[in-house]
Amino acid sequence: MISFDEIIGHKEALDTLLKALRLQRVAHAYLFMGPAGLGKTTTAMAFAASLLCERAPDGSFCGSCRSCRQIEGGNNPDLQVVEPSGATIKLEQVKQLQRNINYKSYQGGRQVYLIKQCDTMTAEAANSLLKTLEDPPGNAVFILITSRPYGILPTISSRCQNLWFYPLAKDLVMAGLKRYSHVQGDRAAVIAAMAGGSIGRALELVDEEVYLTRERMLAVFEKIRDGDLVQLLGESASLSGDRDAALGWLQLLQLWFRDLLVWQQTKDKSLIINIDLEDQVDKYAGEYSTDQLMDMLKDIERARSRLEAKGNGRLVLDALLLRLADIPEAKGG
């Protein structure tokens, strides 16, 4: 279990939580918001452990008392974690939480309810939880976590203390890579730049062999340049079989076109994400106009949004790749 001192970044949110613990002014409900992979769940677990710790020196959990050992082992009876059952958090899950609240704490202190992906609650579940948040028992603390705050009822958000988790600076992501994966140097710099401020995403990119995925992305880029529609449709069929992989691939494609645009406008290597491909970035950036690159980036972003909204992967990718290949001939071509 990671302590507050070991969490990278998010100083404002951590300071708020530690101050509440030290002054014993803990709110009844917190809402942790921000993109996936930033450390919201890690922070929530550290906060929950501190709320339940039998010693809690300086506000943070001790790591050695009975409660802390139980949390480390995943069996603390006063910590209940609720997460989607299938695609959603259902009414019965919230009803079970409400039944548990009626019982006394097993260990005589607080009860903590950690709700992951709270934006996936059905309308019935959200409205039921709202009633509990409006009149919470004194010993219960709710920690709600979401990467989609726009999917939450405003009435739920208004009854929580809202804490935002923002993307981390590149150097902090590199520090996280060094600590958790021992990746360093140019490879860490490329992965950190691709991760969008998320240590979690950076670690996924290490595991996903991002360089191999990027090679495939560049091969598809060449087919886009050549207007090879048959090959592009074949790529679409292959990519659409795995939605998560397709989203990761689209991110790399988006970052590639972003680099072409940034290089075209600035010629500043420090701003390039694919820093190890500077020669190729320089070569291809001159083949497109600014308007063309902006249109391509918008097309990719729309495709990502549709995939994330569970749109038909094959149709989304077909339309995108055909659209990108149909961009008018590059200037000078």
Disulfide bonds with the S-S distance in Angstrom:
none
